[in-house]
Amino acid sequence: MKNRIIFFLSIGFLAMLASCGTSKSMRHLPEIARYNATKPIVTKLSDSISISGKNSLLKNKQGLWELYAEGDPLEIGLNTGALSDSLLKKQEHIFFSKIRDIVPSKFQRKLLRHFLKWYNRKLYLNVPEEYQTEIFGVSQYTSPDFNNIAPQYHRSLYLHAAHDIGHALQDLALVGCSSFAAWGEKSEDGNLILGRNFDFYVNDAFAENKIVAFINPKEGHKFMMITWPGMIGAVSGMNAKGLTVTINAGKSEIPLIAKTPISILTREILQHAKNINEAIAIAKKRAVFVSESIMVGSAEDNKAVLIEVTPQKMDVYETPNGNQLFCSNHFQGEDLKNEKRNQFQMANSHSEYRMEKMKELFTENPKIDPEIASEILRNKEGLNNISLGYGNEKALNQLMAHHGVIFKPATKQVWVSTNPYQLGEFVCYNLDSIFKERKTDHIVSLQQVNLDIPKDPFLETIAYKNYRKFRVEDHKFDLYLKNKETISPEFIPNYQSLNPDYWVVYYKAGLYFYQKKEYRLSQSNFEKALTKEITTVPDKTVIEKYLKKIKRKLQ
């Protein structure tokens, strides 16, 4: 799954290459003449604090970068770029170095270029001018090292569609996110509470510099979102009216042209909607090119709904249970749930399993509060608390999340996870106090003191230490398999002991021994893998096919 995610991102990269110098979109620039385009002056107060006028960037003690930016779209973009300059350049290098590792050969790239060169030709027509302008501002601080790929602005614009392009062309979910909401009798105080894991993984370095951005735009509502350097789209956020957005990928038919990136649509909802009806109205205006479930929570409505969008349809799903809502990676509304692709997703992926796990945990916890919400997001077990092995995508906590987040819209509170994954402290912020009581003469962390949720005790266990070792050994094993190398006799038993309940450790051993024509050992490892909780039906089918091949070879 993680390699697939990188491949999807590389598709976005290839789409940029395809568009360079050939399409009208590569000549288009946003109209910035009516704005003040003077680059801001940044004062660096320390290694962890920088200011530019009323704008600031601070790294808190838990390692989160806290950004405050205000003004018109260009001012926000320029100040965001100027303050995060070194982070932005580092993020680009991390991203593109990873892409270089996995992008296909020059021949494969050439074939894809012929297919993709027209794909982004109308993307700029589907991104609102205010966001093109903000992207333009940020892009002025991107690295010149990659101008051979595309000019700064166009490179930044297309990267906002990398998720959608990869998702559309591969027809696979970029991420296996899980989210939930509770209100009324199901929450501790009757008010809406939401939680989500954003299981987006490039590599550990990509997730190092998470940004909690607090944006005060000249037009629209003040809002916060969790993001990374260079990203102005919204994947998780809440505005000052208590409206929240989170996104979960789904399945649909493959479109033939790029349209509005999902993260740009959700950014527009976050900035310009104060309740569910306004969010729905904005979603109806935009044509998207991938399928997505957008969970929208609202303090005004004291409930959450799912806006389910595909390139062809849109539906709004409200829970029949009245006070709780769950979302993984399949559609639930009447208009989309019975579509063939969605049914395939439910039957063959881990989406429905994770949804059932959320329901199980809600049954065990009659009232959801922030602490219980964090426990749900951190849960690593399967249904009925069976051990899945660490890193299994059937778990709510797949130990790969870019972030976990908890929202309480009525009180404008949000808890954001800190590294690693969602295991570190959940840091609490209050939007009312941040936007109403902000002081510019003394820059301090924006977090709400004494309301953080402690780190997961799992971090102090032998099991976690073994999991970290497993990650290293697993990467080594992939290289051994790729290069068909011979490994030491003790490697495989040690590797398997680090994560003994995870089916993958036996599957890879089976592959290794199959390569070496040691079919009895291969068979025993594949059979052992089948006794574990395998992530998807296609994964299980692959193992069963290998066993059939081995059986024939042993006859």
N, C-alpha and C positions, 0 to 999 in steps of 0.2 A: 504493500500500500504506500509506504513512504517513498519508494522509488517511483511509483506511479505519479505521486504528487509532484515530484521534481520534473518528471517527464511532461506533465500538463503545463507546468510553468515554462518549460523549454519551448513548448508549442507557441506560447505567447511571445517568447523571444524570437522564434523563427518568423512569426507573423510580422514582427517589426522589421526583420531583414527583408521580408517579401515586399513591404510597403515602401522601402527606402527609394527615393528618387523616381518613383514610377507613378504614384497616385496623387490626385489633387489634395488628398488629406495631408500629404507630406509638405504641401506648400501653404496650408492653412495655418494661421496664427490667430489667437483671440484678439479682439479689439480692446486695446489697453490705453488708447489715447486719452480717455476721460479720467484716467487714474493718475496718481502721482507714482511714477515708476522709479523714484530715487531709492537706491538700495539702502536699507537701514544700517545704522552703526551699532555694532554689538560690543558691549562691555563685558569682559569676562572677569567676574568677581572671584572665582576660584575654579578648580577643575570640575566642580559639580554645579556651578551657578553661573548663568549668563543672562544679561538683560539687554533689551533694546526698547527704549522708551517705556511704555506700560507693559510690554511683552516680556516674557521670561521663560527660561528653561532651567529646571532644577532636578538633580538626582537625589532621591530620598534615601534614607538609611537602609531601606529594603531593596534598593536597586532599581526602582521604577523611575523613569524620567517623567517629570510633570511639566507639561507645556501649557502656557497661557498665551493666547494670541487674540487680537481684536482688530476691528476695522472693516474696510471693504475687502472684496475678494483678493485684490492684488496685494493689499497691505498684509492680510493674513498669510498669503502665500509667501511673500518676500520675508516677513518676519519669521515664519516657521522654517523656511529654508536657511536663513541666516543664523538662527539660533541653533539649529540642528546640523549645521554645515558638516562637521567632521563625522557625525553619526550617519548622515545621509550618504556621504562618500564611502564610508565603511560598509554600509548596508548594500550599496550597489556592488562593491567588490565581492562581498560574500555571495550575493545572488548570482552574479555573472560567472564567478569562479566555479560555483556549483553547476551552473548550466554548461560550462565548457567541459565539465567532467562527464556529462551524460548526453549531450547533444549528439545525434548520430553523425555518421561520416559525411564528408563533403558531398558525396553523391546523393545520400539520403536527404541532405539539406537542400540540394538543388531540386530534387523532386518535390519536396514540400513547398519550396519557394514558388514553383509554378502553380501549385494549387492555392497557396495562401495570398499571392500577391494582390488579389482583388478583395480579400476577405475584409480588410479593415477600411475599405475605401470610403465608407460613409459613417465611420465611428464618430468623427467629430460632429456630425449633424445630430447625433443622439446624446451628446453630453451637454447639459445646460451651460450657457456662456459663463455664468459665475464660477462654475467649477473648472472650466477650461482656463479661466483667468487665474484662479488660485493655483492650479497645477503649473501654469506658466511661471508664477512667482517662485514656487518651490524649485522648479527645474533649473532656475538660474544658479543654483548651488550644487547641482549634480556634478559628478566627476567628468572632466573632459576626456578621461581615458577611454570612454565608450562612445565617443562621437562617431567612430567608424561604423557603429551599429545603426545609429540614428541620431539626429540632432537632439539637444537636451529636452526641449518641450515635447517633441513627438515621442521620444523614448519614454518619458514620464507618463504621457497620456496612454500609450499602448500598454504599459505595465499595469495600469488600472483595469485593463481588460484581460490580463494574462490568465486569471482564474477562469473567466467566462469562455475564452477562446479554447483553452485546454479542455474544459468541461464539454464544450459543444462538439469539438472535433473527436474527442475520445469517447463521448457519451458515457462518462463515468463521473461519479461524485468526487470532487476535489478533496473534500474533508468528510469525516464521519462525525459531525457535531451532534450534541445532545442538548436539549433545552427543556425547561419546564416552567410552569407558573401555577400559583395557588392564591386564592382569595376567599373572602367570606368565611365559612366555617372551617376551611382547610388551612388558613394562615393563623399565626399566633394572635394577631390583633384585628383580623377581619380585612385588613388592607392587602392589596396586591403585593406579592413578592415573586421575583423571577430569578432563575439561575441558568447559566449556560456554560458549556465547554466549547471552545473554538479549537478543534483538533486539526490545526493547520501546521504541517511540519515541513520545513525545508532542511534545516539542520540546527543543531544546538546554538551555533553562533548567530543564526538569523533571529532567534528568539531572545537573545541576550538583552537587546536594547528596546524593550517595550516602552511605548510612550502612552501616558494617560493625558490626552489633549483636552483642554478646556477652551472652547472657542466662543468668543463674543462678537458675532457678526453684526455689521451695520444693518442688515436686513434679515429678518427671521428670528428664531428663538436662540438663546444661548444654549449650549449643549456641551456634553463631554463624550469622548469615545476612546476606546482602546485601540491603538494602532502601532505602526512602526515607521521609521524614517522614510519619507517620500510618499507615504500613503495618505491621501485625503479622503478616500471613500470610507464608509462606515460599515464595520462588520459587527460591532457591539457598541451600543451607546444609549444615552438618556439625555433628554433636554430639560430645560428649566421649568417646563409645564408638567413634567413627570411622564413624558411619553418615551417609551423604550423601543429599540429595534435590535434584533439579532437575526442572522441568516443561517439556513441549513440547506445544503444542496440536495436536489432531487434528480429525476430522470425525465427526459422528453425526446422528441424527435430532434434531429440535427438540422439547424437552420443553415442558410447559405450566405448570410451576411452578418457582420457584427452590428449590434445595436447598443442599447444602453447597458453598461456594466451594472451588475446588481449592486455593488457597493456604492455606486453613484446614486442609484435610485434610493437606497436606504439612507444615504447622506441627505438627500433632498427631503425625505420624510422626516428625518431627525431635526432638520433645521426649520422646516416650514409647516409641520403639523402639530396640533396641540391635543388632538383626540383621535380615536380610531377612525371615525368617518372621514376626517381630513387626510389621514394616512391612506385610506382606500382610494380617495379621489386622486391623490398624487400618483399612486400605483397605476391607476387606470390610464393616466396620461402618457405613460412611458412604455415603449416596446422593448422587451428584453430578448436576449438570445440564448439564455439557458433557463432551466427550471430551478426554482428555488422556493422554499417556504420561509416567509418573513414573519417572525413572531413579533407582534406589536402589542406592548402593554401600555395601559393608560391610567394615570391617577384619576383623571376626570371621569372615566367610565368604570374604574375599579375592576377591571378585568383585562384579559388578553385574548387575542384572536390570532389566527394564522392567515396571512395573505399568501395564497399559493399561486405562483405565476409560472407560466411556460411561454415559449415564443408565440403560441396560438391562443391561449386561454388564461383567464384569471378567475379564481374562486376565493371566497372568504369562508374559513372554517371556524365555527364556534363549538366548543365542547358540549356534548350532550349531558355531561356530569354537572355542569353548572358552576363549579368552583375550582377546577383544576384542568390544566392543559399540558400536553406533552408533544414534543416534536423531535424526530430524529431525521431520517433521510428518505421518507416516502410521504406521499400525499394522503390526506384523510378526508378531504371534502368530496361531496357527491359528484361534482363535475370531473374530478381527476382520479379519484381512488381506484376506479375500475379500468382505467386505461391499461393497455397491455404492458407497456414499459414499466408502469408503476407496480403492477402485479408481479412482474419479473423481479423488480427491485426488492419487493417484500419477501418473495420466496427464496431469493438467492443471495442476498446480502445480509449484513448483521444489523440492519436498521430496525427491523421489528423486534429483534432480541433486546436491543438497548431500550426500546420503548417499553417493553414488558418489564425490564429491570427497573425503570423509573416508576412504573405503576406499583411494583412490588415494594419499593422503598417508601412510596407514599402511603401504602397500606400499613406499613410498620411504623410510620410517623404521622399520627393524626393531625398534628399542627406543625406547619412549616415555619421556621424562623431562620435568620441568617446562618446560625451555627449548623442547624440541620441541613440547610441548603448546601453549605460547604462540604458536609459529610457525604451528601449525595453526589456532588460533583467529583469528590475524591474516591468514590467507591470503586474498588478494583475486582470485586467478585462477580460471579455469574448468577443466574437465577438459582434460587434456593441456596445462595451463598457457596456454590461450588467454586473451586479454585480454577481459574482460567489460565493461570500463568501470567506473568507480568508483560505488558505490551500487547495483549490480545485485543483486537479491535471490537470484540463483543462487549468489552468492559466500558462503563461510562468514563472511567479514568484510564485512558489508553497509554498513559505516560508518554504523551507526545504533544499535549495541548500547547498552543501558543499562549492562551490565557483561559482562565475561568473567571466568571463575573457574576455577582449577585446584585439585583436592583430592588430597592424599596421606593417606588415612585411617589407615594403619598408624602414621605418625609424627604424626598430628593436625595436619598442615600444610595451609595454604590460601593461595593467591596470588590477590589481588583486583586487577583492572585499575583504572587511574586514567584520568581524562579526557585527551584526548577519546576517546570510545567505548572500545575495548580497546587503544588505541594507546599510552597512557601506560605508566609502569612498572607491573608486577604486584607489589604489595606483599605480603610474606610475613608470615603470622601462625602461631603455634603455640598450639593450644588448651590443651595441658597447661601450658605456662608461664604463659599468661594466667590460667587459673582456679586454678592451684596456687600461683603465686608473686606474685599480685597485691598491690601495696602501695597503701594509701590515703593515706599521708602525703606521697607525692611522685608526682603524676600526670604520667606521661610516655606517649608513644605506645606502643601495645601491639604494634607490628610487630616482627618478628624481624630484627635488624640484620644487614646484609651478605648477605642471601639474596634480595633483590628481583631481579626480572628486568628488565633495562633496557628503556627505551621503544623502540618500533618505529622503526628508522631512516627509515621512510617519512615520518615527521613532518617531516624536514628536507629533503624533496625538493620540486622544482618541481611535480611531479605533485600532491602533497598541497595545496600552496598554490593550485594551479589548481582543485582539487576544492572548496576552501573558497569560492573565487570563484564556482564553478559553482553551489553551493548558493544563493548570493545571487541570481545571475542566473536560476536555475531558478524561484525564487519570483516574481521579476518577470515571467517569461514566463507563469506560471500566471495572474497578474493580467491581463496583456495578453489572453490567450485568453478569460478569463472576461468581461472588459469589451469584448471585440472591438475593441481599440484598434489603431491603426496604429503600427508600431514603425520605428525608424530602419534604413536599409539595412545598416549595419554590425553591428547587434545580433546577428542570427542567426549569421553566420560567427564572430564572437567567442565567442558562447555555445557553439557546437559545438566550437570549438578547445580549450575548457577541459576537455572530457571526450569526446574524439573516438571512443572505442570503445563508448560507451554508446548503445544503440539509442534511448533516450528523446529524445536531442537531435535526432534526425532525425524521430522521430514527432511531436514537438510543432511542429517547423517545418512538417511536412506538414499538421498541423491548422490552423496559422496561414494558410498559403497556400490551403488549402481554404476557410477562412472568407472570404478575400479574392477567391475565385473565380479564383485564379491556378493553374489546374489542372496545367499542365506542371511548375511548380515544386513543387507539392504532390506530384505523382506521383514526381518524382525523389527527394524526401526520404523518402517512404514506401518506395520501392524500396531506398534506402540503409539504412533501418532494418531491412529484411528480411535484409540481409547481415550484421547483427550478431547477437549471442546474445540473443534476446528472452526475457524472464523466464518467461512462461507461455504455454500454448496459447491461452487466451482473448485475451491481448494480441496475439498474432500474427494471430488470426482477425479482430480489429477492423481491423488494418492492411489485411489482404487484402480486407475488405469495402469499405474506402475506395477501394482501387485499382479495384475493380469499378465503383464509382459513378463514379469519374473516367473510366474507359474509356467508360462509356455517355455521359457528358457531352461527351467529345471526339469522339464519332462524328458 
